[in-house]
Amino acid sequence: MPLWQKCADEIAEVAPATNVWFSFCGEPLLMPDRLIEMLKYGAQVGLRSLNLNTNGMRLTNEVARKLLDTSLSTIVIGIDGFEKDTYEKYRFLGNRDTVYSNVQFLLEERKRRGTGPEIMVQFIEMDDNVKEFEDYAKHWLGLGATVKLRRQLSWGGKFETAIEIAEEKRIACPWAITMMHLFWDGRVPRCPGDTEGDEAAGNAWDDSLVDLWANLHNYRQLHLDHNFDDLPERCTACTDWKTGASVKLRPDRADHLKRLQSYR
């Protein structure tokens, strides 16, 4: 909590509209009361965009009500399948029926209140779940959720993906140039692909977030200048620059087919 307070104070002073996400390398609802406390503190000091990414397994009715009492802007729930077998293949130890029930209650409670954050279900496209996406989208759009379809991450080149984009069409990595991540102990990795913090840019206990962002400037500039050969070795195998695009289907818009075609 003291680390969060330090960071929240700095963000509020310098750039209060920053999109702040509770999502990196962990499940924020493992400690829901602490999360609620952190969200309330962020709002208290003036942060305008507080967002949550969860797998939904611990999104009980009680926790859902407490989250809707905060000033969250967005809640994203990772649900990578419509059928039980598909979902539970990819979400290890997850229970499809529990998650679907949890998120349905969250949507119904937001509707009952008439206000609340955008609630988004995220579907990561994989080999044998794509055939379910139409039914998945129809189900969740009908309940008032935004549906987000996105591609697989390689997590810094640790896993292979089936995304085919010619290397000569490489772009600046959206993850690297737009985000800064923070581990629980204050370490700031070079990018989200550095999941163990092996190439940390510093520590938020010791430095300001402004200085840590500045420490990453040269790395971002290599991307922006397309000097990809000069990037760290880890970037050679990483394909996550291919996965920055996603499509969001919102229940209040009718151009779903057009948006899906543009994504593909």
CYANA upper distance limits for C-alpha pairs under 8 A (distance plus 0.5 A):
  1 MET  CA      5 GLN  CA      6.66
  1 MET  CA     34 ARG  CA      8.40
  1 MET  CA     38 MET  CA      7.52
  2 PRO  CA      6 LYS  CA      6.72
  3 LEU  CA      7 CYS  CA      6.80
  3 LEU  CA    186 GLY  CA      7.69
  3 LEU  CA    204 ALA  CA      8.19
  3 LEU  CA    205 TRP  CA      7.32
  4 TRP  CA      8 ALA  CA      6.37
  4 TRP  CA     38 MET  CA      7.68
  5 GLN  CA      9 ASP  CA      6.47
  5 GLN  CA     38 MET  CA      8.40
  5 GLN  CA     41 TYR  CA      7.86
  5 GLN  CA     42 GLY  CA      8.28
  6 LYS  CA     10 GLU  CA      6.88
  7 CYS  CA     11 ILE  CA      6.68
  7 CYS  CA    204 ALA  CA      8.05
  7 CYS  CA    208 SER  CA      8.46
  7 CYS  CA    209 LEU  CA      7.58
  8 ALA  CA     12 ALA  CA      6.48
  8 ALA  CA     41 TYR  CA      8.48
  8 ALA  CA     42 GLY  CA      6.38
  8 ALA  CA     45 VAL  CA      7.76
  8 ALA  CA     47 LEU  CA      7.85
  9 ASP  CA     13 GLU  CA      6.72
  9 ASP  CA     45 VAL  CA      7.04
 10 GLU  CA     14 VAL  CA      6.75
 10 GLU  CA    208 SER  CA      7.88
 10 GLU  CA    209 LEU  CA      7.58
 11 ILE  CA     15 ALA  CA      5.81
 11 ILE  CA     16 PRO  CA      6.11
 11 ILE  CA     18 THR  CA      7.75
 11 ILE  CA     47 LEU  CA      7.90
 11 ILE  CA    209 LEU  CA      8.26
 12 ALA  CA     16 PRO  CA      4.67
 12 ALA  CA     17 ALA  CA      8.41
 12 ALA  CA     45 VAL  CA      6.83
 12 ALA  CA     46 GLY  CA      6.15
 12 ALA  CA     47 LEU  CA      5.99
 16 PRO  CA     46 GLY  CA      6.83
 16 PRO  CA     47 LEU  CA      5.32
 16 PRO  CA     48 ARG  CA      6.47
 16 PRO  CA     49 SER  CA      8.43
 17 ALA  CA     47 LEU  CA      6.89
 17 ALA  CA     48 ARG  CA      5.66
 17 ALA  CA     49 SER  CA      6.53
 18 THR  CA     47 LEU  CA      8.03
 18 THR  CA     48 ARG  CA      7.85
 18 THR  CA     49 SER  CA      6.90
 19 ASN  CA     48 ARG  CA      8.35
 19 ASN  CA     49 SER  CA      5.53
 19 ASN  CA     50 LEU  CA      6.92
 19 ASN  CA     51 ASN  CA      7.75
 20 VAL  CA     49 SER  CA      6.57
 20 VAL  CA     50 LEU  CA      5.61
 20 VAL  CA     51 ASN  CA      6.51
 21 TRP  CA     50 LEU  CA      6.71
 21 TRP  CA     51 ASN  CA      5.23
 21 TRP  CA     52 LEU  CA      6.16
 21 TRP  CA     53 ASN  CA      7.74
 22 PHE  CA     28 PRO  CA      7.01
 22 PHE  CA     50 LEU  CA      8.49
 22 PHE  CA     51 ASN  CA      6.79
 22 PHE  CA     52 LEU  CA      5.49
 22 PHE  CA     53 ASN  CA      6.71
 23 SER  CA     27 GLU  CA      7.39
 23 SER  CA     28 PRO  CA      7.27
 23 SER  CA     52 LEU  CA      6.77
 23 SER  CA     53 ASN  CA      5.45
 23 SER  CA     54 THR  CA      7.51
 24 PHE  CA    181 HIS  CA      7.62
 24 PHE  CA    182 LEU  CA      8.03
 24 PHE  CA    183 PHE  CA      7.96
 24 PHE  CA    192 PRO  CA      8.49
 25 CYS  CA    183 PHE  CA      8.29
 25 CYS  CA    195 THR  CA      7.75
 27 GLU  CA     53 ASN  CA      8.46
 27 GLU  CA     54 THR  CA      6.53
 27 GLU  CA     55 ASN  CA      7.70
 28 PRO  CA     32 PRO  CA      7.40
 28 PRO  CA     35 LEU  CA      7.17
 28 PRO  CA     52 LEU  CA      8.33
 28 PRO  CA     53 ASN  CA      8.15
 28 PRO  CA     54 THR  CA      7.11
 29 LEU  CA     35 LEU  CA      7.65
 29 LEU  CA     54 THR  CA      7.50
 29 LEU  CA     58 ARG  CA      6.55
 29 LEU  CA     59 LEU  CA      7.61
 30 LEU  CA     58 ARG  CA      7.65
 31 MET  CA     35 LEU  CA      6.79
 32 PRO  CA     36 ILE  CA      6.63
 32 PRO  CA     63 VAL  CA      7.42
 33 ASP  CA     37 GLU  CA      6.73
 34 ARG  CA     38 MET  CA      6.70
 35 LEU  CA     39 LEU  CA      6.64
 36 ILE  CA     40 LYS  CA      6.66
 36 ILE  CA     66 LYS  CA      7.79
 36 ILE  CA     67 LEU  CA      7.37
 36 ILE  CA     70 THR  CA      7.91
 37 GLU  CA     41 TYR  CA      6.75
 38 MET  CA     42 GLY  CA      6.69
 39 LEU  CA     43 ALA  CA      6.84
 39 LEU  CA     50 LEU  CA      7.61
 39 LEU  CA     70 THR  CA      7.29
 39 LEU  CA     71 SER  CA      7.98
 39 LEU  CA     72 LEU  CA      8.01
 40 LYS  CA     44 GLN  CA      6.57
 40 LYS  CA     70 THR  CA      6.98
 40 LYS  CA     71 SER  CA      8.13
 41 TYR  CA     45 VAL  CA      6.85
 42 GLY  CA     46 GLY  CA      6.95
 42 GLY  CA     47 LEU  CA      5.89
 42 GLY  CA     50 LEU  CA      8.07
 43 ALA  CA     47 LEU  CA      5.71
 43 ALA  CA     48 ARG  CA      7.41
 43 ALA  CA     50 LEU  CA      8.47
 43 ALA  CA     71 SER  CA      7.21
 49 SER  CA     72 LEU  CA      7.54
 49 SER  CA     73 SER  CA      6.20
 50 LEU  CA     71 SER  CA      7.71
 50 LEU  CA     72 LEU  CA      5.58
 50 LEU  CA     73 SER  CA      6.11
 50 LEU  CA     74 THR  CA      7.70
 51 ASN  CA     72 LEU  CA      6.16
 51 ASN  CA     73 SER  CA      6.09
 51 ASN  CA     74 THR  CA      5.35
 51 ASN  CA     75 ILE  CA      6.50
 52 LEU  CA     72 LEU  CA      8.04
 52 LEU  CA     74 THR  CA      6.79
 52 LEU  CA     75 ILE  CA      5.33
 52 LEU  CA     76 VAL  CA      6.60
 53 ASN  CA     75 ILE  CA      6.51
 53 ASN  CA     76 VAL  CA      5.16
 53 ASN  CA     77 ILE  CA      6.43
 53 ASN  CA     78 GLY  CA      8.00
 54 THR  CA     75 ILE  CA      8.22
 54 THR  CA     76 VAL  CA      6.78
 54 THR  CA     77 ILE  CA      5.54
 54 THR  CA     78 GLY  CA      6.89
 55 ASN  CA     77 ILE  CA      5.83
 55 ASN  CA     78 GLY  CA      5.50
 55 ASN  CA     79 ILE  CA      7.56
 55 ASN  CA     99 VAL  CA      8.44
 56 GLY  CA     77 ILE  CA      6.30
 56 GLY  CA     78 GLY  CA      7.75
 56 GLY  CA     99 VAL  CA      6.00
 56 GLY  CA    102 ASN  CA      7.40
 56 GLY  CA    103 VAL  CA      7.59
 57 MET  CA     94 GLY  CA      7.25
 57 MET  CA     95 ASN  CA      7.86
 57 MET  CA     98 THR  CA      7.21
 57 MET  CA     99 VAL  CA      5.92
 57 MET  CA    102 ASN  CA      8.10
 58 ARG  CA     63 VAL  CA      8.41
 59 LEU  CA     63 VAL  CA      6.25
 59 LEU  CA     64 ALA  CA      6.47
 59 LEU  CA     99 VAL  CA      8.21
 59 LEU  CA    102 ASN  CA      6.30
 59 LEU  CA    103 VAL  CA      7.96
 60 THR  CA     64 ALA  CA      6.53
 60 THR  CA    102 ASN  CA      6.50
 61 ASN  CA     65 ARG  CA      6.79
 61 ASN  CA    102 ASN  CA      7.28
 61 ASN  CA    105 PHE  CA      7.27
 61 ASN  CA    106 LEU  CA      7.78
 62 GLU  CA     66 LYS  CA      6.93
 63 VAL  CA     67 LEU  CA      6.63
 64 ALA  CA     68 LEU  CA      6.74
 64 ALA  CA    105 PHE  CA      8.35
 64 ALA  CA    106 LEU  CA      6.16
 65 ARG  CA     69 ASP  CA      6.85
 65 ARG  CA    106 LEU  CA      8.10
 65 ARG  CA    109 GLU  CA      7.93
 66 LYS  CA     70 THR  CA      7.36
 67 LEU  CA     72 LEU  CA      7.83
 68 LEU  CA     72 LEU  CA      7.87
 68 LEU  CA    110 ARG  CA      7.63
 68 LEU  CA    116 GLY  CA      6.62
 68 LEU  CA    117 PRO  CA      7.89
 71 SER  CA    116 GLY  CA      8.36
 71 SER  CA    117 PRO  CA      8.12
 72 LEU  CA    116 GLY  CA      8.16
 72 LEU  CA    117 PRO  CA      6.22
 73 SER  CA    116 GLY  CA      8.21
 73 SER  CA    117 PRO  CA      5.16
 73 SER  CA    118 GLU  CA      6.80
 74 THR  CA    117 PRO  CA      5.52
 74 THR  CA    118 GLU  CA      5.22
 74 THR  CA    119 ILE  CA      6.44
 74 THR  CA    120 MET  CA      7.83
 75 ILE  CA    117 PRO  CA      7.21
 75 ILE  CA    118 GLU  CA      6.80
 75 ILE  CA    119 ILE  CA      5.45
 75 ILE  CA    120 MET  CA      6.58
 76 VAL  CA    119 ILE  CA      6.61
 76 VAL  CA    120 MET  CA      5.18
 76 VAL  CA    121 VAL  CA      6.19
 76 VAL  CA    122 GLN  CA      7.13
 77 ILE  CA    103 VAL  CA      8.46
 77 ILE  CA    119 ILE  CA      8.41
 77 ILE  CA    120 MET  CA      6.79
 77 ILE  CA    121 VAL  CA      5.37
 77 ILE  CA    122 GLN  CA      6.48
 78 GLY  CA    121 VAL  CA      6.46
 78 GLY  CA    122 GLN  CA      5.31
 78 GLY  CA    123 PHE  CA      7.06
 79 ILE  CA     87 TYR  CA      7.48
 79 ILE  CA     91 ARG  CA      8.44
 79 ILE  CA    121 VAL  CA      6.75
 79 ILE  CA    122 GLN  CA      6.25
 79 ILE  CA    123 PHE  CA      6.18
 79 ILE  CA    124 ILE  CA      8.41
 80 ASP  CA     86 THR  CA      8.20
 80 ASP  CA     87 TYR  CA      6.09
 80 ASP  CA     90 TYR  CA      7.43
 80 ASP  CA     91 ARG  CA      7.98
 80 ASP  CA    122 GLN  CA      7.44
 80 ASP  CA    123 PHE  CA      5.10
 80 ASP  CA    124 ILE  CA      6.09
 80 ASP  CA    125 GLU  CA      8.08
 80 ASP  CA    129 ASN  CA      7.86
 81 GLY  CA     86 THR  CA      5.87
 81 GLY  CA     87 TYR  CA      4.75
 81 GLY  CA    123 PHE  CA      7.51
 81 GLY  CA    129 ASN  CA      6.45
 81 GLY  CA    132 GLU  CA      7.35
 81 GLY  CA    133 PHE  CA      8.10
 81 GLY  CA    136 TYR  CA      7.79
 82 PHE  CA     86 THR  CA      7.47
 82 PHE  CA     87 TYR  CA      6.94
 82 PHE  CA    129 ASN  CA      8.49
 82 PHE  CA    132 GLU  CA      6.49
 82 PHE  CA    133 PHE  CA      7.84
 82 PHE  CA    135 ASP  CA      7.67
 82 PHE  CA    136 TYR  CA      5.82
 83 GLU  CA     87 TYR  CA      6.69
 83 GLU  CA     96 ARG  CA      8.40
 83 GLU  CA    132 GLU  CA      8.00
 84 LYS  CA     88 GLU  CA      6.56
 84 LYS  CA     95 ASN  CA      8.34
 84 LYS  CA     96 ARG  CA      5.94
 84 LYS  CA     97 ASP  CA      7.91
 85 ASP  CA     89 LYS  CA      6.55
 86 THR  CA     90 TYR  CA      7.25
 86 THR  CA    128 ASP  CA      8.24
 86 THR  CA    129 ASN  CA      7.00
 87 TYR  CA     91 ARG  CA      6.48
 87 TYR  CA     94 GLY  CA      8.39
 87 TYR  CA     96 ARG  CA      6.66
 88 GLU  CA     92 PHE  CA      6.47
 88 GLU  CA     93 LEU  CA      7.48
 88 GLU  CA     94 GLY  CA      6.28
 88 GLU  CA     95 ASN  CA      6.88
 88 GLU  CA     96 ARG  CA      6.94
 94 GLY  CA     99 VAL  CA      8.37
 95 ASN  CA     99 VAL  CA      6.83
 96 ARG  CA    100 TYR  CA      6.59
 97 ASP  CA    101 SER  CA      6.55
 98 THR  CA    102 ASN  CA      6.58
 99 VAL  CA    103 VAL  CA      6.66
100 TYR  CA    104 GLN  CA      6.56
101 SER  CA    105 PHE  CA      6.74
102 ASN  CA    106 LEU  CA      6.89
103 VAL  CA    107 LEU  CA      6.73
104 GLN  CA    108 GLU  CA      6.64
104 GLN  CA    143 LEU  CA      7.79
105 PHE  CA    109 GLU  CA      6.46
106 LEU  CA    110 ARG  CA      6.70
107 LEU  CA    111 LYS  CA      6.67
107 LEU  CA    119 ILE  CA      7.78
107 LEU  CA    143 LEU  CA      7.41
107 LEU  CA    144 GLY  CA      7.29
107 LEU  CA    145 ALA  CA      7.60
108 GLU  CA    112 ARG  CA      6.59
108 GLU  CA    143 LEU  CA      8.40
109 GLU  CA    113 ARG  CA      6.76
110 ARG  CA    114 GLY  CA      6.62
110 ARG  CA    115 THR  CA      6.53
110 ARG  CA    116 GLY  CA      6.29
111 LYS  CA    115 THR  CA      7.42
118 GLU  CA    145 ALA  CA      8.10
118 GLU  CA    146 THR  CA      7.83
119 ILE  CA    145 ALA  CA      5.96
119 ILE  CA    146 THR  CA      6.66
120 MET  CA    145 ALA  CA      6.01
120 MET  CA    146 THR  CA      5.00
120 MET  CA    147 VAL  CA      6.18
120 MET  CA    148 LYS  CA      7.15
121 VAL  CA    140 TRP  CA      8.15
121 VAL  CA    145 ALA  CA      7.26
121 VAL  CA    146 THR  CA      6.82
121 VAL  CA    147 VAL  CA      5.66
121 VAL  CA    148 LYS  CA      6.55
122 GLN  CA    147 VAL  CA      6.64
122 GLN  CA    148 LYS  CA      5.15
122 GLN  CA    149 LEU  CA      6.53
122 GLN  CA    150 ARG  CA      7.93
123 PHE  CA    133 PHE  CA      8.47
123 PHE  CA    147 VAL  CA      8.01
123 PHE  CA    148 LYS  CA      6.55
123 PHE  CA    149 LEU  CA      5.46
123 PHE  CA    150 ARG  CA      6.88
124 ILE  CA    149 LEU  CA      6.56
124 ILE  CA    150 ARG  CA      5.58
124 ILE  CA    151 ARG  CA      6.03
124 ILE  CA    152 GLN  CA      6.55
125 GLU  CA    129 ASN  CA      7.23
125 GLU  CA    130 VAL  CA      6.52
125 GLU  CA    149 LEU  CA      7.38
125 GLU  CA    150 ARG  CA      6.55
125 GLU  CA    151 ARG  CA      5.70
125 GLU  CA    152 GLN  CA      6.86
126 MET  CA    130 VAL  CA      6.91
126 MET  CA    151 ARG  CA      8.12
126 MET  CA    152 GLN  CA      7.52
129 ASN  CA    133 PHE  CA      7.53
132 GLU  CA    136 TYR  CA      6.57
133 PHE  CA    137 ALA  CA      6.39
134 GLU  CA    138 LYS  CA      6.69
135 ASP  CA    139 HIS  CA      6.61
136 TYR  CA    140 TRP  CA      6.85
137 ALA  CA    141 LEU  CA      6.31
137 ALA  CA    147 VAL  CA      6.80
138 LYS  CA    142 GLY  CA      6.45
139 HIS  CA    143 LEU  CA      7.16
140 TRP  CA    144 GLY  CA      6.96
140 TRP  CA    145 ALA  CA      5.91
140 TRP  CA    146 THR  CA      7.86
140 TRP  CA    147 VAL  CA      7.43
141 LEU  CA    145 ALA  CA      5.71
141 LEU  CA    146 THR  CA      6.83
141 LEU  CA    147 VAL  CA      7.32
141 LEU  CA    249 LEU  CA      8.34
141 LEU  CA    250 ARG  CA      7.46
141 LEU  CA    251 PRO  CA      5.58
142 GLY  CA    251 PRO  CA      7.66
144 GLY  CA    251 PRO  CA      6.27
145 ALA  CA    250 ARG  CA      7.55
145 ALA  CA    251 PRO  CA      7.11
146 THR  CA    248 LYS  CA      7.10
146 THR  CA    249 LEU  CA      6.17
146 THR  CA    250 ARG  CA      5.07
146 THR  CA    251 PRO  CA      6.75
147 VAL  CA    248 LYS  CA      6.07
147 VAL  CA    249 LEU  CA      5.51
147 VAL  CA    250 ARG  CA      6.96
148 LYS  CA    246 SER  CA      7.38
148 LYS  CA    247 VAL  CA      6.20
148 LYS  CA    248 LYS  CA      4.93
148 LYS  CA    249 LEU  CA      6.84
149 LEU  CA    246 SER  CA      6.20
149 LEU  CA    247 VAL  CA      5.85
149 LEU  CA    248 LYS  CA      6.99
150 ARG  CA    243 THR  CA      7.83
150 ARG  CA    245 ALA  CA      7.38
150 ARG  CA    246 SER  CA      5.05
150 ARG  CA    247 VAL  CA      7.17
151 ARG  CA    163 ILE  CA      8.48
151 ARG  CA    243 THR  CA      6.05
151 ARG  CA    245 ALA  CA      8.23
151 ARG  CA    246 SER  CA      7.64
152 GLN  CA    161 THR  CA      6.99
152 GLN  CA    243 THR  CA      7.21
153 LEU  CA    159 PHE  CA      8.34
153 LEU  CA    161 THR  CA      7.74
153 LEU  CA    239 THR  CA      7.98
153 LEU  CA    240 ASP  CA      6.00
153 LEU  CA    243 THR  CA      6.93
154 SER  CA    158 LYS  CA      6.19
154 SER  CA    159 PHE  CA      5.15
154 SER  CA    160 GLU  CA      6.42
154 SER  CA    161 THR  CA      6.77
154 SER  CA    238 CYS  CA      6.95
154 SER  CA    239 THR  CA      6.57
154 SER  CA    240 ASP  CA      6.33
155 TRP  CA    159 PHE  CA      7.17
155 TRP  CA    192 PRO  CA      7.91
155 TRP  CA    193 GLY  CA      5.33
155 TRP  CA    194 ASP  CA      8.28
155 TRP  CA    195 THR  CA      7.99
155 TRP  CA    238 CYS  CA      7.78
155 TRP  CA    240 ASP  CA      7.42
156 GLY  CA    192 PRO  CA      8.01
156 GLY  CA    193 GLY  CA      4.33
156 GLY  CA    194 ASP  CA      6.89
156 GLY  CA    195 THR  CA      8.38
156 GLY  CA    234 ARG  CA      7.22
156 GLY  CA    235 CYS  CA      7.44
156 GLY  CA    237 ALA  CA      7.70
156 GLY  CA    238 CYS  CA      5.13
156 GLY  CA    239 THR  CA      7.66
156 GLY  CA    240 ASP  CA      7.22
157 GLY  CA    193 GLY  CA      8.12
157 GLY  CA    234 ARG  CA      7.74
157 GLY  CA    235 CYS  CA      8.04
157 GLY  CA    237 ALA  CA      5.29
157 GLY  CA    238 CYS  CA      4.29
157 GLY  CA    239 THR  CA      6.71
157 GLY  CA    240 ASP  CA      8.13
158 LYS  CA    238 CYS  CA      8.08
161 THR  CA    239 THR  CA      8.30
163 ILE  CA    242 LYS  CA      7.77
165 ILE  CA    169 LYS  CA      7.41
165 ILE  CA    170 ARG  CA      8.27
165 ILE  CA    242 LYS  CA      7.66
166 ALA  CA    170 ARG  CA      7.66
170 ARG  CA    241 TRP  CA      8.02
170 ARG  CA    242 LYS  CA      8.31
171 ILE  CA    223 HIS  CA      8.09
171 ILE  CA    226 HIS  CA      7.64
171 ILE  CA    241 TRP  CA      7.30
172 ALA  CA    176 ALA  CA      8.35
172 ALA  CA    177 ILE  CA      7.82
172 ALA  CA    223 HIS  CA      5.09
172 ALA  CA    224 LEU  CA      5.98
172 ALA  CA    226 HIS  CA      7.05
172 ALA  CA    241 TRP  CA      7.35
173 CYS  CA    177 ILE  CA      6.84
173 CYS  CA    223 HIS  CA      7.14
173 CYS  CA    240 ASP  CA      7.66
173 CYS  CA    241 TRP  CA      4.75
173 CYS  CA    242 LYS  CA      8.21
173 CYS  CA    244 GLY  CA      7.99
174 PRO  CA    178 THR  CA      6.51
174 PRO  CA    241 TRP  CA      6.76
174 PRO  CA    244 GLY  CA      6.17
175 TRP  CA    179 MET  CA      6.35
175 TRP  CA    191 CYS  CA      7.51
175 TRP  CA    192 PRO  CA      7.56
175 TRP  CA    240 ASP  CA      8.30
175 TRP  CA    241 TRP  CA      7.69
175 TRP  CA    244 GLY  CA      7.52
176 ALA  CA    180 MET  CA      8.33
176 ALA  CA    190 ARG  CA      8.33
176 ALA  CA    191 CYS  CA      5.99
176 ALA  CA    192 PRO  CA      8.07
176 ALA  CA    220 ARG  CA      6.97
177 ILE  CA    220 ARG  CA      5.77
177 ILE  CA    223 HIS  CA      7.99
177 ILE  CA    224 LEU  CA      8.39
179 MET  CA    191 CYS  CA      8.15
180 MET  CA    188 VAL  CA      7.73
180 MET  CA    189 PRO  CA      8.30
180 MET  CA    190 ARG  CA      8.39
180 MET  CA    191 CYS  CA      7.39
180 MET  CA    213 TRP  CA      7.57
181 HIS  CA    188 VAL  CA      6.21
181 HIS  CA    189 PRO  CA      6.87
181 HIS  CA    191 CYS  CA      7.43
181 HIS  CA    192 PRO  CA      7.15
182 LEU  CA    186 GLY  CA      6.44
182 LEU  CA    187 ARG  CA      6.34
182 LEU  CA    188 VAL  CA      5.33
182 LEU  CA    189 PRO  CA      7.53
182 LEU  CA    204 ALA  CA      8.31
183 PHE  CA    187 ARG  CA      5.80
183 PHE  CA    188 VAL  CA      6.94
183 PHE  CA    189 PRO  CA      8.41
186 GLY  CA    203 ASN  CA      5.47
186 GLY  CA    204 ALA  CA      5.27
186 GLY  CA    205 TRP  CA      6.23
187 ARG  CA    197 GLY  CA      7.43
187 ARG  CA    200 ALA  CA      6.81
187 ARG  CA    201 ALA  CA      8.09
187 ARG  CA    202 GLY  CA      6.42
187 ARG  CA    203 ASN  CA      4.79
187 ARG  CA    204 ALA  CA      6.83
188 VAL  CA    197 GLY  CA      7.55
188 VAL  CA    200 ALA  CA      5.82
188 VAL  CA    201 ALA  CA      6.06
188 VAL  CA    202 GLY  CA      6.12
188 VAL  CA    203 ASN  CA      6.21
188 VAL  CA    204 ALA  CA      7.54
188 VAL  CA    212 LEU  CA      8.09
189 PRO  CA    194 ASP  CA      6.44
189 PRO  CA    195 THR  CA      8.07
189 PRO  CA    196 GLU  CA      8.41
189 PRO  CA    197 GLY  CA      5.29
189 PRO  CA    198 ASP  CA      7.72
189 PRO  CA    199 GLU  CA      6.38
189 PRO  CA    200 ALA  CA      4.60
189 PRO  CA    201 ALA  CA      6.31
189 PRO  CA    202 GLY  CA      8.20
190 ARG  CA    194 ASP  CA      6.95
190 ARG  CA    197 GLY  CA      8.03
190 ARG  CA    199 GLU  CA      6.31
190 ARG  CA    200 ALA  CA      6.01
190 ARG  CA    201 ALA  CA      6.27
190 ARG  CA    216 LEU  CA      7.42
193 GLY  CA    238 CYS  CA      8.33
193 GLY  CA    240 ASP  CA      8.49
194 ASP  CA    198 ASP  CA      6.98
194 ASP  CA    199 GLU  CA      7.31
201 ALA  CA    212 LEU  CA      7.07
201 ALA  CA    215 ASN  CA      6.80
201 ALA  CA    216 LEU  CA      7.27
202 GLY  CA    206 ASP  CA      8.26
202 GLY  CA    207 ASP  CA      7.81
202 GLY  CA    212 LEU  CA      6.93
203 ASN  CA    207 ASP  CA      6.69
203 ASN  CA    212 LEU  CA      8.22
204 ALA  CA    208 SER  CA      6.60
204 ALA  CA    209 LEU  CA      6.89
204 ALA  CA    212 LEU  CA      8.03
207 ASP  CA    211 ASP  CA      6.89
207 ASP  CA    212 LEU  CA      7.14
208 SER  CA    212 LEU  CA      6.81
209 LEU  CA    213 TRP  CA      6.51
210 VAL  CA    214 ALA  CA      6.75
211 ASP  CA    215 ASN  CA      6.68
212 LEU  CA    216 LEU  CA      7.22
213 TRP  CA    217 HIS  CA      7.24
216 LEU  CA    220 ARG  CA      6.83
217 HIS  CA    221 GLN  CA      6.57
218 ASN  CA    222 LEU  CA      6.83
219 TYR  CA    223 HIS  CA      7.35
219 TYR  CA    231 LEU  CA      7.76
220 ARG  CA    224 LEU  CA      6.80
221 GLN  CA    225 ASP  CA      6.43
222 LEU  CA    226 HIS  CA      6.50
222 LEU  CA    227 ASN  CA      5.50
222 LEU  CA    228 PHE  CA      7.05
222 LEU  CA    230 ASP  CA      7.60
222 LEU  CA    231 LEU  CA      7.28
223 HIS  CA    227 ASN  CA      6.64
223 HIS  CA    228 PHE  CA      6.82
223 HIS  CA    231 LEU  CA      8.38
227 ASN  CA    231 LEU  CA      7.69
231 LEU  CA    235 CYS  CA      6.73
231 LEU  CA    236 THR  CA      8.20
232 PRO  CA    236 THR  CA      7.97
233 GLU  CA    237 ALA  CA      8.31
234 ARG  CA    238 CYS  CA      7.05
235 CYS  CA    239 THR  CA      8.43
239 THR  CA    243 THR  CA      8.12
240 ASP  CA    244 GLY  CA      7.69
245 ALA  CA    263 TYR  CA      7.86
246 SER  CA    263 TYR  CA      7.19
247 VAL  CA    259 ARG  CA      7.22
247 VAL  CA    260 LEU  CA      7.20
247 VAL  CA    263 TYR  CA      6.60
248 LYS  CA    259 ARG  CA      8.47
249 LEU  CA    253 ARG  CA      7.88
249 LEU  CA    256 HIS  CA      6.39
249 LEU  CA    259 ARG  CA      8.11
255 ASP  CA    259 ARG  CA      6.76
256 HIS  CA    260 LEU  CA      6.70
257 LEU  CA    261 GLN  CA      6.73
258 LYS  CA    262 SER  CA      6.82
259 ARG  CA    263 TYR  CA      6.77
260 LEU  CA    264 ARG  CA      6.82
